[in-house]
Amino acid sequence: MKFRLTRNVFTDLAIWMVGLGLLMGIAFPLLVIAMGIPSYLVLTPWFFASSIGAGMLVGAANVGLARVVVCRPLRLLGERMRFITDNLKEVSQDGDLGDCSSDQCFLDCDSDDEIGESGKAFNHLVEELSQALETQRAVKAFTEMLSSHLELDPLTDQALEQLLRHTGAGGGVLLIENDGDMRVTASMGLRSATGLASSDHVRRALRTGTGQMLDLPEDITLEGVLTDFRPRQVIVMPVLYKQVPLGVIVLATAQTFSDDQRKRLDLLQQGLALALHNALVHDRLQRLAALDPLTGIFNRRFGMARLHEEFSRSIRVSSPLGILMFDLDHFKKVNDTYGHLAGDRVLVQVIRVARLVVREGDILVRYGGEEFLAILPGATKEDAAKIGERLLRMVEETSIADGHQNIKVTVSIGVSAYPEMDAKEPNDLVRDADQAMYKAKESGRNRLIVA
């Protein structure tokens, strides 16, 4: 049943109130007579006019009180709605509600009636809208960051930094699975993250593809900005690309993760999964482009690029740099006698021996057909010569089976080093090592000569 008379609620209220006052003014004299007051005192124009006037005055007073009591919170609700609406016009630009402080956006809900419930519902709506816009802004910023990186290490560093910022976590680590091995690619706020790669929780998340919320083990402590803190919650979440696990995110907080923070992490993980997939594919393609397909070491192009990098670093930090150039002796005879497949096996075996001889961090390069380069960062001429002597001896002691025959090979090695050699560029070191290697060949092969 509708009681609306006009399109204005308070106009309707005024009409009903004044009308009710008029009816009360008319009915009041009759009520007075019923109470025993003599009718000659009541049934007069003056008394009727006074009763009707008083009734209408009470109705008007009620309308005024309603406007004061009800209209003010409703007007404030309308003002806040218009303020939110105006700010929403700028959301597409910066992704938040602008200057939406508690005094400007939220209502004081000091009543338990329908108006109070409306205010509470409005405040809840603003909170949810603010959280949704914050999540939208976080996803947008995260996506823009991911699209600007293709190299794996810079990508994971930036990703973890933003994950901590957008989830309120105090510390975390990002681990990537590659060829069956878990590797820490980014760590922030964590004193030691190496043990997490073998954590049962991390392995379980990677195996099952499901996240976990758990307490931090007693033997792990996170380091905050100023002081150490004991996290109350830790999230272990797999990074899934098309349901295939690529890695694991571990985040810890000294408080607790809210529902909004967990939902935000779910959304950010989806973008991170795609970016990680692209970075891993790029990394594999880069390695394929950089490696010699037969021996698995750097090809000449990428090997020389690495030599330029190491030479520049040696000059910058005043560190020595050693070079070995070695070539298989009479390798054409091996190919002619045993065939090219056997020759390939010989090359592979020689590089296996070289890998055993060189140190961690040294770089092997296939410079030519059977000619190889070993780049030895931090090695003096004496250090390089010792490594070369070990290589010479181990290759000589190696034999490669070919059916019922064993193939024996030797190498000739030339050595050069910076700063003992007055090299202006890395090619000078290669030239000197190459000349020393050919002197070794001319003087009988299976020997080493230092430039």
C-alpha positions in Angstrom: 0.0 0.0 0.0 1.5 3.4 -1.0 1.2 6.5 1.2 3.1 8.8 -1.2 1.4 12.0 -2.3 4.3 13.8 -3.9 7.9 13.0 -5.0 9.3 14.6 -1.9 9.3 12.4 1.3 9.3 15.4 3.7 6.5 17.2 1.8 4.5 14.0 2.2 5.4 13.9 5.8 4.3 17.6 6.3 1.0 16.9 4.6 0.3 13.9 6.7 1.4 15.5 9.9 -0.6 18.7 9.4 -3.6 16.7 8.2 -3.3 14.6 11.3 -3.1 17.7 13.4 -6.2 19.1 11.7 -8.1 15.9 12.5 -6.9 15.9 16.1 -8.0 19.6 16.4 -11.5 18.6 15.1 -11.8 15.5 17.4 -10.4 17.2 20.5 -13.6 19.2 21.4 -15.7 16.1 21.1 -13.2 14.3 23.4 -13.5 17.1 25.9 -17.3 16.9 25.9 -17.0 13.1 26.5 -14.9 13.8 29.5 -17.8 15.8 31.1 -16.9 19.4 30.2 -20.1 21.4 29.5 -20.8 21.6 25.8 -21.7 25.3 25.9 -18.0 25.9 26.9 -16.6 23.7 24.2 -18.9 24.1 21.2 -17.7 27.6 20.4 -15.9 28.9 17.3 -13.0 30.1 19.5 -12.4 26.7 21.1 -12.6 24.8 17.8 -10.2 27.3 16.1 -7.8 26.9 19.1 -7.9 23.1 18.9 -7.4 23.0 15.2 -4.6 25.5 15.4 -2.9 23.6 18.2 -3.2 20.3 16.2 -1.7 21.8 13.1 1.0 23.5 15.2 2.0 20.2 16.7 2.0 18.6 13.3 4.2 21.4 11.9 6.5 21.0 15.0 6.8 17.2 14.3 7.7 17.9 10.7 10.4 20.3 11.9 11.8 17.8 14.4 11.8 15.1 11.8 13.8 17.4 9.5 16.3 18.0 12.3 16.6 14.4 13.5 16.2 12.5 10.2 17.1 14.9 7.4 20.6 15.8 8.7 22.0 12.2 8.7 20.3 11.5 5.3 21.7 14.7 3.9 25.2 13.7 5.2 24.8 10.2 3.6 24.0 11.9 0.3 27.0 14.2 0.6 29.3 11.3 1.3 27.8 9.4 -1.7 28.4 12.3 -4.0 32.0 12.7 -2.6 32.7 9.0 -3.4 31.1 9.4 -6.8 33.3 12.4 -7.6 36.4 10.5 -6.5 35.4 7.5 -8.6 35.9 9.6 -11.7 39.7 9.7 -10.8 40.0 6.1 -10.0 40.9 5.1 -13.6 43.9 7.4 -13.3 45.4 6.5 -9.9 43.4 3.4 -8.8 42.4 4.6 -5.3 39.7 6.8 -3.7 41.8 9.8 -3.5 41.5 11.9 -0.3 39.1 9.6 1.3 39.8 10.0 5.0 37.5 8.6 7.7 36.1 12.2 8.3 35.3 12.6 4.6 34.0 9.2 3.5 32.6 7.4 6.5 29.5 8.1 8.5 29.2 8.2 12.3 26.7 5.4 13.1 25.3 6.4 16.5 21.9 4.9 16.3 20.5 1.4 16.2 17.6 2.0 13.9 17.2 1.8 10.1 19.3 5.0 9.6 22.1 3.6 11.7 22.0 0.3 9.7 22.1 2.3 6.5 25.1 4.2 7.7 26.9 0.9 8.6 26.0 -0.6 5.3 27.4 2.5 3.6 30.7 2.4 5.6 31.0 -1.3 4.8 30.5 -0.5 1.1 33.2 2.1 1.2 35.6 -0.2 2.9 35.0 -3.0 0.3 35.3 -0.5 -2.5 38.5 0.8 -1.1 39.9 -2.7 -0.7 38.9 -3.7 -4.3 40.5 -0.5 -5.7 43.6 -1.1 -3.7 43.8 -4.7 -5.1 43.2 -3.4 -8.6 46.0 -0.9 -8.2 48.3 -3.5 -6.8 47.6 -5.9 -9.6 48.1 -3.1 -12.2 51.4 -2.0 -10.7 52.5 -5.6 -10.4 51.6 -6.4 -14.0 53.4 -3.3 -15.3 56.5 -4.3 -13.3 56.4 -7.9 -14.6 56.0 -6.8 -18.2 59.2 -4.7 -17.9 61.5 -7.6 -17.0 62.4 -10.7 -18.9 65.6 -11.7 -17.1 64.8 -14.1 -14.3 66.8 -12.6 -11.4 65.7 -9.0 -11.8 62.2 -10.2 -12.3 62.1 -12.2 -9.1 63.8 -9.5 -7.0 61.2 -6.9 -8.1 58.3 -9.3 -7.8 59.2 -10.3 -4.2 59.6 -6.6 -3.2 56.1 -5.8 -4.4 54.6 -9.0 -2.9 55.9 -7.9 0.5 54.5 -4.4 0.0 51.0 -5.4 -1.2 50.5 -8.2 1.3 52.0 -6.4 4.4 54.5 -9.3 4.9 57.7 -8.6 6.8 59.9 -11.0 5.0 59.8 -13.6 2.3 61.6 -15.7 -0.3 60.9 -16.8 -3.9 62.1 -20.2 -5.0 62.2 -21.4 -8.6 62.1 -25.1 -9.7 64.4 -25.7 -12.7 65.3 -29.1 -14.0 64.3 -30.8 -10.8 66.3 -28.4 -8.5 64.9 -25.8 -6.2 66.8 -22.5 -6.3 66.4 -19.3 -4.2 66.1 -16.5 -6.7 65.0 -13.7 -4.3 65.1 -13.2 -0.6 64.2 -10.2 1.6 64.2 -9.9 5.3 65.5 -13.4 5.7 68.8 -14.1 7.3 69.4 -17.4 5.6 67.1 -18.8 2.9 69.2 -21.6 1.6 67.6 -24.2 3.8 64.1 -23.4 2.6 64.8 -25.1 -0.8 64.8 -28.5 1.0 61.9 -27.6 3.4 59.1 -30.2 3.6 56.5 -27.5 3.4 58.0 -26.0 0.2 58.4 -29.4 -1.4 54.8 -30.3 -0.5 53.5 -27.1 -1.9 55.4 -27.8 -5.1 54.3 -31.4 -5.3 50.6 -30.9 -4.5 50.1 -27.5 -6.0 48.2 -26.2 -2.9 49.2 -23.4 -0.6 49.6 -23.7 3.2 49.2 -21.4 6.2 51.6 -22.4 9.0 53.6 -21.3 12.0 57.3 -20.6 11.4 59.7 -23.4 12.6 61.7 -22.5 15.7 65.0 -22.6 14.0 64.2 -19.9 11.4 64.2 -16.2 12.3 63.2 -13.3 10.1 65.0 -10.0 10.3 62.9 -6.9 10.3 63.9 -3.4 9.3 65.1 -2.5 12.7 64.7 -5.6 14.9 64.1 -9.3 14.7 60.5 -10.5 14.9 58.8 -13.8 15.4 56.2 -14.2 12.7 52.7 -15.3 13.7 51.9 -16.6 10.2 53.7 -17.9 7.2 52.2 -18.5 3.8 53.7 -21.1 1.5 52.1 -20.7 -1.9 53.0 -22.5 -5.2 53.4 -20.5 -8.3 51.3 -22.4 -10.9 51.2 -21.9 -14.7 48.5 -23.9 -16.3 48.5 -26.1 -13.2 52.2 -26.8 -13.6 54.3 -25.6 -10.5 57.1 -23.3 -11.4 58.2 -22.2 -7.9 57.1 -21.4 -4.4 56.4 -18.1 -2.6 57.1 -18.0 1.1 55.8 -14.9 3.0 55.9 -14.2 6.8 54.1 -11.6 8.9 54.4 -10.6 12.5 50.6 -10.2 12.7 48.2 -12.2 10.6 47.3 -12.1 6.9 43.8 -10.7 6.3 41.4 -12.3 3.9 41.9 -9.3 1.5 45.7 -9.8 1.6 45.4 -13.5 0.9 43.0 -12.8 -2.0 45.4 -10.2 -3.3 48.2 -12.7 -3.2 46.2 -15.2 -5.2 45.7 -12.6 -7.9 49.3 -11.5 -7.9 50.5 -15.1 -8.1 48.6 -15.5 -11.4 50.4 -12.7 -13.1 53.7 -13.8 -11.6 53.2 -17.4 -12.9 52.9 -16.1 -16.5 55.9 -13.8 -16.1 58.0 -16.6 -14.6 57.1 -18.9 -17.4 58.2 -16.4 -20.0 61.4 -15.7 -18.1 62.3 -19.4 -17.8 61.6 -19.9 -21.5 63.7 -16.9 -22.3 66.5 -18.2 -20.0 66.4 -21.6 -21.8 66.6 -20.0 -25.2 69.4 -17.8 -24.1 71.3 -20.8 -22.8 70.6 -22.7 -26.0 71.9 -19.8 -28.1 75.0 -19.4 -25.9 76.0 -23.1 -25.7 77.9 -25.3 -28.1 75.4 -28.2 -28.8 78.1 -30.9 -28.8 80.2 -30.0 -25.7 77.7 -28.0 -23.7 80.1 -25.1 -23.1 79.9 -21.6 -24.4 80.2 -21.1 -28.1 82.6 -18.6 -29.5 80.2 -15.6 -29.7 79.0 -15.8 -26.1 82.3 -16.9 -24.8 84.0 -13.8 -26.2 81.2 -11.7 -24.7 82.0 -13.2 -21.3 85.7 -12.6 -21.8 85.0 -8.9 -22.4 82.9 -8.8 -19.2 85.6 -10.5 -17.1 88.4 -8.4 -18.6 86.4 -5.2 -17.8 85.8 -6.4 -14.3 89.5 -7.3 -13.8 90.5 -3.7 -14.8 87.8 -2.2 -12.6 88.7 -4.1 -9.4 92.4 -4.7 -10.2 92.1 -8.4 -10.3 94.2 -10.9 -12.4 92.7 -12.8 -15.3 94.2 -15.9 -16.8 93.7 -17.4 -20.3 94.3 -20.9 -21.5 94.1 -21.7 -25.2 94.3 -25.5 -25.9 94.0 -27.5 -29.1 93.8 -31.3 -29.7 97.0 -32.6 -31.3 96.5 -34.5 -34.6 92.7 -34.4 -34.4 92.3 -34.6 -38.1 94.0 -38.0 -37.9 91.5 -39.1 -35.3 88.6 -38.2 -37.6 90.2 -39.9 -40.6 91.1 -43.1 -38.6 88.0 -43.5 -36.4 85.4 -41.4 -38.1 83.7 -38.1 -37.1 81.4 -39.7 -34.6 84.4 -41.0 -32.7 86.0 -37.6 -33.1 82.9 -36.0 -31.5 83.2 -38.4 -28.5 86.8 -37.4 -28.1 85.9 -33.7 -28.0 83.2 -34.4 -25.4 85.5 -36.4 -23.2 88.3 -33.8 -23.4 85.8 -31.2 -22.2 84.6 -33.5 -19.4 88.3 -33.6 -18.2 88.6 -29.8 -18.6 85.5 -29.4 -16.4 87.2 -31.4 -13.7 90.4 -29.3 -13.9 89.0 -25.8 -14.0 87.7 -24.1 -10.9 84.1 -23.1 -10.1 83.5 -19.8 -11.8 86.0 -20.5 -14.7 84.5 -20.4 -18.2 85.1 -22.9 -21.0 84.6 -21.8 -24.6 84.7 -23.8 -27.8 86.7 -21.3 -29.8 87.0 -23.4 -33.1 86.6 -26.9 -34.3 89.0 -28.6 -31.8 90.3 -25.4 -30.3 89.1 -24.3 -26.9 89.5 -21.4 -24.5 89.5 -21.4 -20.7 88.8 -18.0 -19.0 90.2 -18.0 -15.5 89.0 -15.0 -13.4 91.3 -14.2 -10.5 94.1 -16.4 -11.9 97.6 -15.1 -12.2 100.0 -16.3 -15.0 101.4 -18.8 -12.5 97.9 -20.0 -11.4 96.9 -20.4 -15.1 100.0 -22.4 -15.9 99.4 -24.8 -13.0 95.8 -25.4 -14.2 97.1 -25.9 -17.7 99.7 -28.5 -16.5 96.9 -30.5 -14.8 94.8 -30.4 -17.9 97.8 -31.5 -20.0 98.5 -34.5 -17.8 94.8 -35.6 -17.3 94.1 -35.4 -21.0 97.2 -37.5 -21.7 96.0 -40.1 -19.2 92.5 -40.3 -20.7 91.4 -42.9 -23.3 88.2 -42.9 -25.2 86.7 -46.3 -26.1 85.7 -46.9 -29.7 84.6 -50.5 -30.0 87.5 -52.7 -29.1 90.0 -49.9 -29.5 91.0 -47.1 -27.1 91.7 -43.6 -28.6 94.4 -41.6 -26.9 94.8 -37.9 -27.5 97.0 -35.0 -26.2 96.6 -31.2 -26.2 98.9 -28.3 -26.8 98.3 -25.3 -24.4 99.2 -21.7 -24.5 98.9 -19.4 -21.5 98.5 -15.7 -21.1 97.4 -13.5 -18.2 96.5 -10.0 -17.1 98.1 -7.8 -15.7 101.4 -9.7 -16.5 100.7 -9.2 -20.1 100.3 -5.5 -21.1 96.9 -6.1 -22.7 94.8 -3.2 -23.8 91.8 -5.3 -24.7 90.8 -9.0 -24.2 91.7 -9.9 -27.7 95.3 -9.2 -26.9 95.2 -11.9 -24.3 93.6 -14.4 -26.7 96.2 -13.5 -29.4 99.1 -14.1 -27.0 97.7 -17.4 -25.7 97.1 -18.5 -29.3 100.7 -17.7 -30.3 102.0 -19.6 -27.3 99.8 -22.6 -28.2 101.2 -22.7 -31.7 104.7 -22.5 -30.3 103.8 -25.6 -28.2 102.7 -27.4 -31.4 105.8 -26.4 -33.3 108.1 -27.6 -30.4 106.6 -31.1 -30.3 103.0 -30.9 -29.1 101.6 -32.2 -25.8 103.1 -29.4 -23.9 102.4 -26.0 -22.4 104.0 -22.7 -23.2 103.5 -19.4 -21.3 103.4 -16.3 -23.4 
